């Protein structure tokens, strides 16, 4: 996996994520970066600049230490200016209602 997210919680929880637009020689949307569960045949889900629920949406996750493994895919348009680009990705565990 490209990254592991570990949540240690004593209450039911859900997980949300967001990414900033890329900075660099030219603007590049956060949605060019996508995630999916490692080893799972599923569609890539693009990041948004707004917190978006990714785990525990239909049924909250139970209290426990839980590790989620994600793969990342960055799609760069063919005519994008060359150079260094940077973004920040945030994962936020929230208590379930």
N, C-alpha and C positions, 0 to 999 in steps of 0.2 A: 504493500500500500504506500501511497504518497504521504499519508499522514494518519495518525491515530488521535482520536479525541477520547479522553477519559472523563467520565462524570462520576463523582462520588456524591450521593445524595441520600438524605434520610427521609425524603418525601417523594411522592410521585412527581415526575418531571417531563418536560419536553425540551427539544434542542432546536435552536434557530441559528441561522448563519447569515452573514452579509459580507460583501467585499467592497472596497473603495474602487472607483475608476482608476485605471492605471495612469501613472504619471511617467513622463519620458519625453522623447523628441516630438511626439504628437499624442493627442488624446486617444485613449483606447478604453472602451466600456468594460465595466466589471463583468458584464454578461459574456465576454469572450473567454472567461474562466468558468469551467463547469466541474461538477463533482458527481460521483456515483459510488455506491458501496463496493468495496474491493471484492473481487471474485464473484460478483453477481451480474448476471446478464440482464441489464436494464438500461434505459435511456440515460444519457448525460443530462444533468440538471444545471442550468446556468445560474451563477451567483447573481444576486441583485444588490443594489446599494442600500436597500431596506432590509431589515431583519425578516427572514422568511423561515417558517417552520420546516424542519427536515426530518425530525425524529419525534415519535410519540404524538402524532397529530390525531389519529383516530382513537387511539387508546394510549394514555400516558404510560411512560416507563415506570416500573416499580422501583422503590428505594433499593439501592445497591450500588456497588462499583461496576460501571459498565464501560466497556471499550468499544468504540465504533471505528472501523477501518474504512478509509476513503481513498479513491483514486482521483487524480486531478487531470484535466485536459485543458490546454490553453490553445485557442484557435486564433492565429494571427492572420489578418487579411494580407493577401499577396502584395499589395502596394503600400503596406505600412512602413513608415520610416524606420530604418535600422537604428539601433542604439539601446541603451539600458532602460528598462521599464520597471516600475515598482508598484505594488499594491499592498494593502493590508486586508487580511481575512479575519473576521471575528466569529467565534462560536460562543453562544450564550445559552446556558441551561436555565430554564425558567420553571418555577413550581407550577404544577398542573392545578387547575381550578378544582 
